[in-house]
C-alpha cells in the first residue's frame, strides 16, 4: 500500500524548516510509485526519474529546476502530439522538398455515422 501524502501545510513546513526530510520523503514516495508499476514501465520511469534528478542537480535554485523540468515535460508532450498528428495526416513532411505517404493512412477504416 502506498504511503499517504502529507497535507500541503506539512509539506510547506518541511520545505521551510527541514528540506532534507522533504527530499527523503520525495525520494521515498517516488520509489514507491515506480516499484508498484509493471517491470516494463518501471525501467522507463526509472530512466525519467534519473533524468529529472540530474537536471535538479545541475540547477542552482529550486525555481530554475522547476522551470527546466517543466520544459522537459513540455518537450515530451510536444513530441507525443507531433507523433499523434502524423497518424491523421495523409503525408509526412520529411524536409522542405520531400513528402512521403503516411504508412498508417491506408490501414484506417473510416467510421460512417448514421444519424
C-alpha positions as CSV (number, residue, x, y, z in Angstrom):
1,X,0.0,0.0,0.0
2,X,1.2,3.5,-0.8
3,X,2.3,5.9,1.9
4,X,-0.1,8.8,2.3
5,X,0.9,12.2,1.0
6,X,1.1,14.7,3.9
7,X,-1.0,17.8,3.7
8,X,0.1,20.9,1.9
9,X,0.8,22.6,5.2
10,X,3.0,19.8,6.4
11,X,4.9,19.8,3.1
12,X,5.3,23.6,3.3
13,X,6.6,23.4,6.9
14,X,9.1,20.7,5.8
15,X,10.3,22.8,2.9
16,X,10.9,25.8,5.1
17,X,12.3,24.0,8.2
18,X,13.6,20.6,7.2
19,X,14.4,20.4,3.4
20,X,16.4,17.2,3.9
21,X,13.4,15.4,5.3
22,X,11.3,16.7,2.5
23,X,13.8,15.4,0.0
24,X,13.8,12.0,1.7
25,X,10.0,11.9,1.6
26,X,10.1,12.8,-2.1
27,X,12.5,10.0,-2.9
28,X,10.6,7.5,-0.8
29,X,7.2,8.3,-2.5
30,X,8.8,8.4,-6.0
31,X,10.4,5.0,-5.4
32,X,7.1,3.6,-4.1
33,X,5.3,4.7,-7.3
34,X,8.0,3.3,-9.6
35,X,8.1,-0.1,-7.8
36,X,4.3,-0.5,-8.0
37,X,4.4,-0.4,-11.8
38,X,5.0,-3.2,-14.3
39,X,8.6,-4.2,-15.0
40,X,8.3,-2.7,-18.5
41,X,7.1,0.6,-17.2
42,X,9.4,0.5,-14.2
43,X,12.5,0.7,-16.4
44,X,11.1,3.7,-18.3
45,X,10.1,5.5,-15.1
46,X,13.5,4.9,-13.5
47,X,15.1,6.5,-16.6
48,X,12.8,9.5,-16.4
49,X,13.4,9.8,-12.7
50,X,17.2,9.7,-13.3
51,X,16.9,12.4,-15.9
52,X,14.9,14.6,-13.6
53,X,17.4,14.1,-10.7
54,X,20.3,15.0,-12.9
55,X,18.5,18.2,-14.1
56,X,17.8,19.1,-10.4
57,X,21.5,18.6,-9.5
58,X,22.6,20.9,-12.4
59,X,20.3,23.7,-11.4
60,X,21.4,26.4,-8.9
61,X,17.9,27.2,-7.5
62,X,14.7,25.3,-6.9
63,X,12.9,27.7,-9.3
64,X,15.5,27.0,-12.0
65,X,15.0,23.3,-11.6
66,X,11.2,23.7,-11.7
67,X,11.4,25.7,-15.0
68,X,13.8,23.1,-16.5
69,X,11.7,20.1,-15.6
70,X,8.6,21.9,-16.8
71,X,10.4,22.5,-20.2
72,X,11.3,18.8,-20.3
73,X,7.7,17.8,-19.8
74,X,6.6,20.3,-22.4
75,X,9.1,18.9,-24.9
76,X,7.9,15.4,-24.3
77,X,4.3,16.4,-24.7
78,X,5.1,18.2,-28.0
79,X,6.9,15.1,-29.3
80,X,3.8,13.0,-28.4
81,X,1.5,15.5,-30.1
82,X,3.6,15.5,-33.2
83,X,3.6,11.7,-33.5
84,X,-0.2,11.6,-32.9
85,X,-0.8,14.3,-35.5
86,X,1.3,12.3,-38.0
87,X,-1.2,9.4,-37.7
88,X,-4.0,11.6,-39.0
89,X,-2.1,13.3,-41.8
90,X,-2.1,11.9,-45.3
91,X,1.6,13.0,-45.8
92,X,4.6,13.4,-43.5
93,X,7.0,16.2,-44.5
94,X,10.5,14.8,-44.3
95,X,12.1,18.1,-45.3
96,X,11.0,21.1,-47.4
97,X,11.2,19.2,-50.7
98,X,10.2,15.6,-49.7
99,X,6.9,14.3,-48.6
100,X,6.0,10.7,-48.1
101,X,2.7,8.9,-47.6
102,X,1.9,8.2,-44.0
103,X,2.1,4.4,-43.6
104,X,-0.9,4.3,-41.2
105,X,-3.3,6.2,-43.5
106,X,-4.1,3.1,-45.7
107,X,-5.0,1.0,-42.6
108,X,-7.6,3.4,-41.3
109,X,-11.2,2.3,-41.8
110,X,-13.5,5.3,-41.8
111,X,-16.3,5.4,-39.3
112,X,-19.6,6.1,-41.0
113,X,-22.1,7.6,-38.7
114,X,-25.7,7.0,-39.5
115,X,-27.9,9.7,-38.0
